[in-house]
Amino acid sequence: MDLEDQLKKLFPDHVPSETPEEKEKPTVWLQDDPLICKYEKRKGKPITIIEGYNGADSDFKQLAREIKQLLSVGGSFKNEQIIIQGDYRDRIMQFLKDKGFKVKRVGG
């Protein structure tokens, strides 16, 4: 018995309203060329760099914010690159593929 059935038993006279519309996700401009996902070490610390986006900077910043929230790590957007602290190439590439981007792994 799911929650909806239980609520119908508790409130038989209640007429459920229509389900609320899902909030539209901001669309990001997709491109033909793949994004480049590479790994580097700076000052002895590993970082993941994503570059090669030809769309608007605001879209790329939004993408950086989503990646940082997904991984719960720090990072920044500089010089048309997303810099993520740590080596998360596999998870980032899977996230970008799920969003519809083509991704190319560089370096290792």
Secondary structure, DSSP 4 states (H G I P E B T S, - for coil): --HHHHHHHH-TT--PPPPPPPPPPPP----SSPEEEEEEEETTEEEEEEE---S-HHHHHHHHHHHHHHHT--EEEETTEEEEES--HHHHHHHHHHHT--EEEE--
